[in-house]
Every structure is written in C-alpha cells, then in structure tokens.
C-alpha cells in the first residue's frame, strides 16, 4: 500500500501548479480562476525512491454558500480524511487570512500529519514572510515557489519523512485502469459513485461539471484492484468556448491513452450521436478494450423489444467495434451496476491474452481451406505463417506472398475466425501484413 498525500488550501494559492511540479506533468488544470480544480485528482508521484499517490483538491472556501463551492469543500474534506499526509498550501504574499486560520483548525482536528507550505515566495529575500504562518499552530512553515521550482526538494523530503511503515514496492501491475468516457451529463460520475458507495466524484445536473480526469482507486471483494478514470464530458468542438473546456477535451483523450478498458457511457434517453461515435472511435483506434454502457435504463418506457432495438442502433452506429459488450444499467437505482466488474475483468483479460503460435496457425490453415483466399490476375493470396507479437491490443503478424492481396474483407474473415476460436470479447484485434517469399 502506498501513502496518500492530499494538497489542500484556499482557492488560488497555487495548489494545482504545485501538483504539476511534483508529478512532472500538466495533469491538473492551471488557470487563474478560483474554483477551477473541482474534483480530487489523483496521480502517481515519486521522490527519492518513495512512491506515493498525490491528490489535488478544490479550494477550501469556508465562507461561501454557493452550491458548487460546497461540493468542492466536501471533496477537499474527503481527501483530508483519506490522506496519510496533508500538504497545506498558503499564499506567502497574501499573509495569514481568516480562511487559512479556519482551514488550519480543520486540519488540527483531523489528527493527520500536516506539512505547511508557504507558496509564491519567488525571491529568497521573501522567505521572511513565511514566519508569520507559525501562528496557524500546525508546525514549521516551508517557503517555496511552485512556479519557479524553488524549495520543492526540501519540502518533499519533509513529506517523505512521514512515510515510515509504508512498503515502497511496485504493486501497480495488477491494477485494471478503467476510463469512463462519454458526452457530458450521461451519468459517468454517478456510475463511479454508485460503484464506490460514496460521493467520490462531484455529481451535478449541470453538463460539464467534471473538468479534470479523476483517478479513483477501488478494490473488489475478490482482491482485484481497479483505477477508475472519470473524465470531463467530451463536447463538440464548436461548443468549446473556454480554455478550460479545451484542456478538458485533451485530458479526456489522454485518459483513454492511460486506460486498459474504456467504458463508453450513453444515455438511454438520447439517440446515439456523432459525438458518441467519435468518442468510441478514439478508444477503438488506440486499441483499447471497450464496453458500451447504456445508463439511465430505468428512465425510459420499455417493452419486450426495447433492448433489441437499442442494441441494433448501437451496432449500426458503432459498427467498427462489434466486439464490445453492451450493458444496460441505472446508476440511480444501481440496476446491473455490480455486473460491470465481471465484464471489465473479462475484457481486460482478453486484451492481455496470448495465443500459442502453433494453435494460431492451425486455425488460420483451417480458415483458408474453408474459404479460399482472394486472387488477382491469376495470383492467389497465400498466408504462410502467423504469430502474435503483442497484447493490449492483441496484435498478429501475417506473413503472406503479397500484402496487396490481403483485402479488408478477407482480413475481417480471418479476424472472425480467430475470435470464434479464442474469444477476444471486448478487445480490438490488430493485424500487420508482411511480404515473405515462400521457402
């Protein structure tokens, strides 16, 4: 188990900039607008052979009554409760504020180790400004500049000093990474909250509430561990007006890059749109295992043909990924949500499946005998040999006499034969054709 470090503080004190500096990537949105970081954002971090999970949070604005601010405050408080170490960030230029004092009181009550960081001290001469933060009563203030990367090493040494008792082995290999993708307001966050049984991700009826890709870890009763990546709803480019929305679109695509399994969430109340098709296409082109989840199934009137008709729509619009299983759920009532885990494990295992070369060539030999390969100008396609070269997605090399003779339709036929014999439910299969002279 790795320690969890949560970054908390008032809005706009530089938490997201510090988060990005620590992990070495622009994973968290940075914008000079208070409240931009809405949900907790998890990322893997490392310092001097210490591995830990770093959590960025929304600002602790304890005075506002705005509903969204209350959501953000709740998320930060949940992060504090689940953290092993709290990184409390304050603005050195602003000095001690009432908000800092109120947040410090919450942190003292939590009983968690707190590392007080005084940010925005961009000049060594300004370090003296950090001394007044002793009055918060939560320990020694550590002056830094996240923007200019000053003082970060000493700060990280202090953080890692609280990690006694945690094993630092690499235990991430068995985690199945699942990206929840789809248009805004189809219930992606609600699905994760239903799975976890807690409000780990903000749920709102305002489309586009989730801006960051949020990593949430979960361990099933069978010991299988998952990392759910909730993503910002991907909107049509014409509707993206704010820079923040543009960052979120990029991050949603990046979340698919990071995942093992992409769950495309579609609302049962909507028709399948071009945007659904584009999102599915991103996952398909990147070779990710996929599941199509139709949410809000409880919200529509049904008869004995409703599911079949909806499935026909999916197969028509997403005809490039017939391998993806379809599930009909309700995050609101919990209907069939529990079945997601078995499906996720199945498609993840299939994406990592390897086929023995000898057995593979027997299947292809039988397939070519059953359905003769195409010919052109009197020359017929010959598949001499096949082998699997990689997984995630399963990728096969076909050595043939002429790659131009391996038409799409026959390649699809070979793929279908492989699927019939080995399964590969839920994962795309890639083929590479290579010319080879017959020996």
C-alpha positions in Angstrom: 0.0 0.0 0.0 1.3 3.4 -0.9 0.8 6.6 1.2 -1.6 9.2 0.0 -0.7 12.9 0.1 -3.5 15.5 -0.3 -2.9 19.0 -1.3 -5.3 21.4 0.4 -5.7 25.1 0.9 -7.7 28.2 -0.1 -8.6 28.8 -3.7 -5.9 30.2 -6.0 -2.9 29.7 -3.7 -1.1 27.6 -6.3 -2.2 24.0 -5.4 -2.5 22.8 -9.0 0.8 24.4 -10.0 2.5 22.6 -7.1 0.7 19.3 -8.0 2.0 19.6 -11.6 5.6 20.3 -10.4 5.6 17.3 -8.1 4.4 14.8 -10.7 6.3 16.5 -13.5 3.4 16.8 -15.9 0.5 19.2 -16.6 -2.1 16.8 -15.4 -4.1 19.3 -13.4 -5.7 22.3 -15.0 -3.9 25.5 -14.1 -5.9 28.7 -14.5 -6.1 32.0 -12.6 -9.8 31.4 -11.8 -10.7 30.3 -8.2 -12.6 27.0 -8.2 -11.1 25.6 -11.4 -10.0 22.4 -9.8 -13.3 20.9 -8.8 -12.7 17.2 -8.1 -9.9 15.5 -6.3 -7.3 14.5 -8.8 -5.0 11.5 -8.2 -1.6 10.9 -9.7 1.4 8.7 -9.1 4.4 10.6 -7.7 7.9 9.6 -6.7 10.7 11.2 -4.7 14.0 9.6 -3.7 12.6 6.1 -4.2 9.4 6.9 -2.3 6.3 6.2 -4.3 3.0 7.9 -3.2 -0.3 9.0 -4.5 -0.7 12.7 -4.8 -4.2 14.3 -4.6 -5.0 17.7 -5.8 -8.2 19.2 -4.4 -10.6 22.2 -4.9 -10.1 25.2 -2.7 -11.3 25.2 0.9 -13.5 28.2 0.7 -15.3 28.0 4.1 -17.3 31.2 3.8 -19.2 30.8 0.6 -22.7 29.4 0.4 -22.5 28.6 -3.3 -23.6 25.0 -4.1 -20.6 24.3 -6.3 -18.3 25.7 -3.7 -19.9 23.4 -1.1 -19.3 20.4 -3.4 -15.6 21.4 -3.7 -15.3 21.9 0.0 -16.8 18.4 0.6 -14.3 16.9 -1.9 -11.4 18.5 -0.1 -12.6 17.3 3.3 -13.0 13.7 1.9 -9.4 14.0 0.6 -8.2 15.0 4.1 -10.0 12.0 5.7 -8.4 9.5 3.2 -4.9 11.1 3.2 -1.9 9.9 5.2 -0.2 13.3 4.9 -1.8 16.7 4.2 0.1 19.3 2.3 -1.4 22.6 3.4 -0.6 25.4 0.9 -0.9 29.1 1.7 -0.1 32.3 -0.2 3.0 33.9 1.3 2.4 37.2 -0.5 -1.2 37.5 0.9 -0.1 36.6 4.5 -2.3 34.8 7.0 -6.0 35.1 6.2 -9.2 34.2 8.0 -9.6 31.4 5.5 -6.1 30.0 6.3 -6.9 30.1 10.0 -10.2 28.3 9.5 -8.6 25.6 7.3 -5.8 25.1 9.9 -8.4 24.5 12.6 -10.0 21.7 10.4 -6.6 20.2 9.8 -5.7 20.2 13.5 -8.9 18.4 14.3 -8.2 15.8 11.6 -5.2 14.5 13.5 -3.3 13.9 10.3 0.4 14.9 9.8 0.4 18.3 8.1 3.2 19.9 6.1 2.6 23.7 5.9 3.9 25.1 2.6 4.1 28.9 2.0 3.9 29.3 -1.8 4.6 32.3 -4.1 7.8 33.3 -2.4 9.7 33.8 -5.7 12.8 35.5 -4.1 14.9 34.3 -1.3 14.5 37.7 0.3 10.8 37.0 0.7 11.4 33.9 2.9 11.0 36.0 6.0 7.3 36.4 5.0 6.8 32.7 5.9 7.5 33.3 9.6 4.1 34.8 10.4 2.4 31.4 9.4 3.7 29.9 12.7 0.6 31.5 14.3 -1.5 28.9 12.5 -0.3 26.4 15.1 0.3 23.5 12.7 4.1 23.3 12.6 7.0 24.8 10.8 6.2 26.8 7.5 8.2 25.7 4.5 8.8 28.5 1.9 8.6 27.6 -1.7 7.8 28.9 -5.2 5.9 26.3 -7.2 6.0 28.4 -10.3 9.8 28.8 -10.1 10.5 25.3 -8.6 12.2 26.8 -5.5 12.3 24.8 -2.2 10.5 21.8 -3.6 13.2 19.3 -2.8 13.3 20.2 0.9 9.5 20.2 1.0 9.4 16.7 -0.5 12.0 15.4 2.0 9.7 16.6 4.8 6.7 14.9 3.2 8.5 11.6 2.7 9.7 11.7 6.3 6.1 10.8 7.3 6.1 7.6 5.2 7.5 5.3 7.9 5.7 2.0 7.9 4.6 2.1 4.2 6.0 -0.5 1.8 7.6 1.0 -1.3 7.4 -1.9 -3.7 5.9 -1.6 -7.2 2.4 -3.1 -6.7 0.6 -1.4 -9.5 0.9 -4.1 -12.2 -2.3 -5.9 -11.2 -4.5 -2.7 -11.3 -7.0 -2.6 -14.1 -7.2 1.0 -15.3 -10.7 1.9 -16.5 -11.6 5.2 -18.3 -15.2 6.3 -18.0 -15.9 8.3 -21.2 -18.8 9.9 -23.0 -20.7 13.1 -23.6 -21.4 15.5 -20.8 -24.3 14.6 -18.4 -24.8 11.0 -19.3 -24.0 9.8 -15.7 -20.3 9.0 -15.8 -19.7 10.4 -12.3 -22.9 8.8 -10.9 -21.7 5.4 -12.1 -18.4 5.7 -10.2 -20.2 7.0 -7.1 -22.6 4.0 -7.2 -19.6 1.6 -7.5 -17.8 3.2 -4.6 -20.8 3.8 -2.4 -19.7 7.3 -1.6 -19.6 10.8 -3.3 -16.0 10.4 -4.5 -16.8 12.5 -7.7 -19.0 15.6 -7.8 -22.4 14.8 -9.2 -24.4 17.7 -10.6 -27.1 18.1 -13.3 -25.0 20.9 -14.9 -23.5 19.4 -18.0 -19.7 19.6 -17.9 -19.2 19.6 -14.2 -16.3 17.2 -14.2 -13.5 19.1 -15.8 -10.4 17.0 -14.7 -9.8 13.4 -15.3 -10.1 11.9 -11.8 -8.3 8.7 -10.8 -10.2 6.8 -8.1 -8.9 3.5 -6.7 -11.1 0.6 -5.7 -10.5 -2.9 -4.5 -13.2 -5.6 -5.1 -14.2 -8.3 -2.7 -12.1 -10.7 -4.8 -9.0 -8.7 -4.2 -8.9 -7.3 -7.8 -7.8 -3.6 -7.8 -9.2 -1.0 -10.2 -8.4 2.6 -11.0 -11.4 4.4 -12.4 -10.6 7.4 -14.5 -13.6 9.7 -14.6 -13.2 12.2 -17.5 -14.6 15.5 -18.5 -17.6 15.0 -20.8 -16.3 15.4 -24.4 -18.3 18.1 -26.2 -18.4 19.1 -29.8 -15.5 21.5 -30.6 -18.0 24.2 -31.8 -19.3 24.3 -28.2 -16.0 24.6 -26.5 -15.5 28.3 -25.7 -13.5 28.4 -22.6 -9.8 27.4 -22.5 -10.6 25.2 -19.5 -13.0 23.2 -21.7 -10.3 22.8 -24.3 -7.9 21.4 -21.7 -10.6 19.0 -20.5 -11.1 17.6 -24.0 -7.4 17.0 -24.4 -7.4 15.3 -20.9 -10.3 13.0 -21.8 -8.4 11.8 -24.8 -5.3 11.4 -22.7 -7.3 9.4 -20.1 -8.1 6.9 -22.9 -4.4 6.6 -23.5 -3.8 5.7 -19.9 -6.5 3.1 -19.5 -6.8 -0.6 -20.1 -10.5 -0.6 -20.6 -12.6 2.3 -21.9 -16.3 2.4 -20.9 -18.4 4.4 -23.3 -21.4 5.7 -21.4 -24.5 6.5 -23.5 -27.8 7.9 -22.1 -30.9 5.7 -22.8 -32.8 9.0 -23.0 -30.8 10.2 -26.0 -30.2 8.9 -29.5 -26.7 7.8 -30.3 -25.0 10.8 -31.8 -22.0 11.5 -33.9 -20.2 12.5 -30.8 -20.7 9.1 -29.2 -19.3 7.6 -32.4 -16.3 9.8 -32.3 -15.5 9.0 -28.6 -15.9 5.3 -29.3 -13.6 5.7 -32.4 -10.9 7.3 -30.2 -10.8 4.2 -28.0 -11.0 1.8 -30.9 -8.2 3.5 -32.8 -6.0 3.4 -29.7 -6.6 -0.3 -29.4 -8.3 -0.1 -26.0 -10.7 -2.8 -24.7 -14.2 -1.4 -24.7 -17.6 -1.8 -23.1 -20.7 0.2 -24.2 -22.8 1.1 -21.2 -26.3 2.4 -21.6 -27.1 4.4 -18.5 -30.5 5.7 -17.2 -32.2 2.5 -18.4 -34.8 3.0 -15.7 -35.9 6.3 -17.1 -37.4 5.1 -20.4 -40.6 3.1 -21.1 -39.9 -0.4 -22.2 -41.5 -3.4 -23.9 -40.0 -6.8 -24.8 -38.4 -5.3 -27.9 -36.8 -2.1 -26.4 -33.4 -3.6 -25.6 -33.1 -5.3 -29.0 -34.0 -2.1 -30.8 -31.4 -0.1 -28.8 -28.8 -2.8 -29.5 -29.5 -2.6 -33.2 -28.9 1.2 -33.0 -25.6 0.7 -31.2 -24.5 -2.0 -33.8 -25.4 0.3 -36.6 -23.7 3.5 -35.3 -20.7 1.7 -33.7 -20.3 -1.0 -36.4 -16.5 -0.7 -36.2 -16.5 -2.2 -32.7 -18.9 -5.2 -32.8 -16.6 -6.9 -30.2 -17.7 -4.5 -27.4 -20.2 -6.0 -25.0 -23.3 -3.9 -24.2 -24.7 -3.3 -20.8 -27.9 -1.6 -19.7 -27.8 -0.1 -16.3 -29.1 2.6 -14.0 -26.6 4.4 -11.8 -29.5 6.0 -10.0 -31.1 2.7 -8.8 -28.0 0.5 -9.0 -29.6 -1.8 -11.6 -26.9 -4.1 -13.0 -24.0 -1.8 -12.0 -22.5 -4.6 -9.9 -22.2 -6.7 -13.1 -19.7 -4.1 -14.5 -16.8 -5.7 -12.6 -17.0 -9.1 -14.2 -17.3 -7.5 -17.7 -14.3 -5.2 -17.0 -12.2 -8.2 -15.8 -13.2 -10.2 -18.9 -12.4 -7.7 -21.5 -9.1 -6.7 -19.7 -8.0 -10.3 -19.6 -8.9 -10.8 -23.3 -6.9 -7.7 -24.2 -3.9 -9.3 -22.5 -4.5 -12.8 -23.9 -1.7 -14.6 -25.9 -2.3 -17.3 -28.4 0.2 -20.1 -29.0 1.8 -19.8 -32.4 1.1 -23.4 -33.4 -2.6 -23.3 -32.4 -3.0 -20.0 -34.2 -1.6 -21.3 -37.5 -3.9 -24.4 -37.3 -6.9 -22.1 -37.0 -5.7 -20.0 -40.0 -5.0 -23.1 -42.1 -8.5 -24.4 -41.5 -9.9 -20.9 -42.2 -8.2 -20.7 -45.6 -9.2 -24.2 -46.5 -12.8 -23.4 -45.7 -12.9 -20.1 -47.6 -10.3 -19.7 -50.3 -8.2 -16.5 -50.2 -8.8 -13.9 -53.0 -6.8 -13.9 -56.2 -5.8 -11.1 -58.5 -4.5 -11.6 -62.1 -4.3 -15.3 -61.5 -2.3 -14.9 -58.3 -4.0 -16.1 -55.1 -3.2 -14.8 -51.6 -1.2 -17.2 -49.5 -0.8 -16.9 -45.8 2.4 -18.8 -45.0 2.7 -18.1 -41.3 1.1 -16.1 -38.4 2.3 -15.1 -35.0 1.2 -12.9 -32.2 3.7 -10.1 -31.4 2.0 -8.1 -28.7 -1.0 -7.6 -26.4 -3.3 -4.7 -25.4 -4.5 -4.9 -28.1 -3.7 -8.4 -29.4 -1.6 -7.9 -32.5 -0.8 -10.5 -35.1 1.7 -10.5 -38.0 0.6 -12.4 -41.1 3.4 -13.4 -43.5 1.9 -13.5 -47.0 3.1 -13.7 -50.6 1.7 -10.3 -51.5 0.2 -7.8 -48.9 -1.9 -6.1 -51.6 -3.9 -9.3 -52.0 -4.9 -9.3 -48.3 -8.2 -7.3 -48.8 -10.1 -5.8 -45.9 -13.0 -8.3 -46.3 -10.6 -11.3 -46.1 -8.7 -9.8 -43.2 -12.1 -9.4 -41.4 -12.9 -13.0 -42.2 -9.6 -14.1 -40.6 -10.3 -11.9 -37.6 -13.8 -13.5 -37.2 -12.2 -17.0 -37.3 -9.7 -16.1 -34.6 -12.5 -14.6 -32.4 -14.6 -17.7 -32.9 -11.8 -19.9 -31.7 -10.2 -17.8 -29.0 -12.9 -15.3 -27.9 -11.2 -11.9 -27.5 -14.6 -10.4 -26.4 -14.3 -6.7 -25.7 -10.9 -6.0 -27.4 -10.0 -4.9 -30.9 -7.5 -7.1 -32.8 -4.8 -5.6 -34.9 -3.1 -7.2 -38.0 0.2 -6.4 -39.7 0.8 -7.9 -43.1 4.4 -8.7 -44.2 5.6 -9.9 -47.6 7.6 -13.1 -47.4 8.9 -15.4 -50.2 7.9 -19.0 -49.9 10.9 -21.1 -48.9 
